Amino acid sequence: MNLSKYLKVYTKFLHTSLASELEYKTNILIDLVTAILSLIGSIFLLSIFFQNSNTIGGWNFEQALIIQGIYTLLNGVANTWFNPNLTEIVKHIREGTLDFVLLKPIDSQFFISLKRISPSGFLEIMLGIGILLYCFKINQIHLNLSFLVLCLITIICSISILYSLWFFISTTTIWFVKTWNATEVLRSFLYVGRFPLNSFSFSLRIFFSIFIPIAFITTIPSEVFLGLTQLWKIFLEVIVTSVFVITSRKFWLFALKFYTSASS
Amino acid sequence: MVKNIIDVRNLSKSFETSSKEPSLKGTIKHFFRRKTKSLKVIKNISFEIKEGEIVGFLGANGAGKTTILKMLCGLIYPSEGRIVVSGYLPYKRKNNFLKNITLIMGQKQQLIWDLPPIESFYLNASIYELDKFEAKKRIKKLSDMLEIHDELFIPVRKLSLGQRMKSELLAALIHEPNILFLDEPTLGLDINAQRNLRKFLQKYNEETNATICMTSHYMKDITSLCKRVICVHNGSISYDGDLDLLIKKLSPIKEILIVCRSEEDATKIENSVFTVKNKIKNEITIEVENASIASSLKTILNNFNIEDLFINEPPVDEIIGKILIKKDYEI
């Protein structure tokens, strides 16, 4: 893979995508306001849960706020990159414009996953980072290099798992044509990730660890941020991430063999 | 000797399709128990295309023209048979192969809707690894050929269909491909825009010796650009060869409209050996076989008192229409 070519193309993606989005200023403003209101709503909901109890699933409010921070950060990444691109796959396949992507001398997964960005998601990413920094302070977490590296690894793993799941579902469009609802279901499950996994029943914990790996997307990273996790969990998260990334890639390449293009 | 750039052998393609009965009952049945069947849309076809050739694919809607084009450019995997384009197996979509080809579809667009076309051109230039200087040079050359300049800086959504199509062409040709696949490129364009596009394609072919494979329902596109046509009927090739030869074969007669000096002269012609198509006052139309045009004209000029005459070819659309509904044309 020619890295400098891909960097240049990605710079162009950023440029064209920002220019397209900035054509509609009001839309960006509405998105920004929505992001702030949604965050306020989430924290309000969390505080209601903690009104009658000091801990939920063994987590106090200050600790649970870390999960909210990670969720906000991930939601920001999802809104910046995944939502504008991966939902577009359905449109590409339904309308046959995937033809143009497949006929370009560039990796098709790279092209359809990163072509667009939605700048309003940046605010959520910054809000998420802000909450995390605040949580470090109130939880009196001592920051050092190895700790930050572990945090970074675990966040990259969370983003990769979420991306792979979303991409996997979008890929099924090649057979099922319409899968808007499936990605909506995934997003709804992600909402669950705002709460500690221990607050759910045993069966739900198994479900959210295996089928929709919320445990690996928000809970384990939160434990890492709090310095509560064991190293084996991080290794496990890296392995799970690799499995998800490789499987979704292989699945995409396999699915393309069945692409029939839309009729003209 | 000109080499073959496209070689297709015993190519077939099947698709899974499902059918649904009308009514609510049919819809429910279709939802729970979908009946699917394999439909062979391309049936064992073979042909070759030489470098620099412009070939038109003709056929009724659903005959399989677009499926053939999509298999040639590597979008669809063939079910059986072999395709080699420019030395590559298209469905593998190797980067070097993709840098050699382009696909232009009249009904689909790749330009970024909210931005001026120039932004899409530079994006494509970075994908094809062209530096800024080279990209600028090519954009200038192609925009001169296509006669679009100011339009390159206006958002695509505000351009007319003709301007958009020209911009689509520029975006698709910035990497200077040597094989062009065009699927109804003039669809929806007005007469002038169609003519300009044809002029451009002709010029592009002459200057670059690019091979062009195209489908179009506008017969003028085919007759003015393609010397050779491949007629597709129900997934099989019904004719592959020279377009003029096909037209001559299918239309062995010409019509001669004779304007006589008087109605009596027209009646004299009517009562002679010629086959009369119609007669209105002093104007009479006769049908003459291609082979006997010269001798018939001589007879008319020597024996009748005429004011003027016109030789008409039957409309090409009518002839092509016959091709679309028939199975075999052997010449």
Boltz contact constraints between the chains, C-beta under 6 A:
constraints:
  - contact:
      token1: [A, 5]
      token2: [B, 129]
      max_distance: 6.0
  - contact:
      token1: [A, 8]
      token2: [B, 126]
      max_distance: 6.0
  - contact:
      token1: [A, 9]
      token2: [B, 126]
      max_distance: 6.0
  - contact:
      token1: [A, 9]
      token2: [B, 127]
      max_distance: 6.0
  - contact:
      token1: [A, 12]
      token2: [B, 123]
      max_distance: 6.0
  - contact:
      token1: [A, 12]
      token2: [B, 126]
      max_distance: 6.0
  - contact:
      token1: [A, 16]
      token2: [B, 112]
      max_distance: 6.0
  - contact:
      token1: [A, 16]
      token2: [B, 119]
      max_distance: 6.0
  - contact:
      token1: [A, 16]
      token2: [B, 123]
      max_distance: 6.0
  - contact:
      token1: [A, 19]
      token2: [B, 115]
      max_distance: 6.0
  - contact:
      token1: [A, 20]
      token2: [B, 114]
      max_distance: 6.0
  - contact:
      token1: [A, 20]
      token2: [B, 115]
      max_distance: 6.0
  - contact:
      token1: [A, 23]
      token2: [B, 114]
      max_distance: 6.0
  - contact:
      token1: [A, 97]
      token2: [B, 108]
      max_distance: 6.0
  - contact:
      token1: [A, 99]
      token2: [B, 75]
      max_distance: 6.0
  - contact:
      token1: [A, 100]
      token2: [B, 110]
      max_distance: 6.0
  - contact:
      token1: [A, 103]
      token2: [B, 98]
      max_distance: 6.0
  - contact:
      token1: [A, 103]
      token2: [B, 103]
      max_distance: 6.0
  - contact:
      token1: [A, 104]
      token2: [B, 127]
      max_distance: 6.0
  - contact:
      token1: [A, 105]
      token2: [B, 95]
      max_distance: 6.0
  - contact:
      token1: [A, 105]
      token2: [B, 98]
      max_distance: 6.0
  - contact:
      token1: [A, 105]
      token2: [B, 99]
      max_distance: 6.0
  - contact:
      token1: [A, 106]
      token2: [B, 127]
      max_distance: 6.0
  - contact:
      token1: [A, 257]
      token2: [B, 77]
      max_distance: 6.0
  - contact:
      token1: [A, 261]
      token2: [B, 70]
      max_distance: 6.0
  - contact:
      token1: [A, 261]
      token2: [B, 75]
      max_distance: 6.0
  - contact:
      token1: [A, 264]
      token2: [B, 66]
      max_distance: 6.0
  - contact:
      token1: [A, 264]
      token2: [B, 107]
      max_distance: 6.0
  - contact:
      token1: [A, 264]
      token2: [B, 183]
      max_distance: 6.0
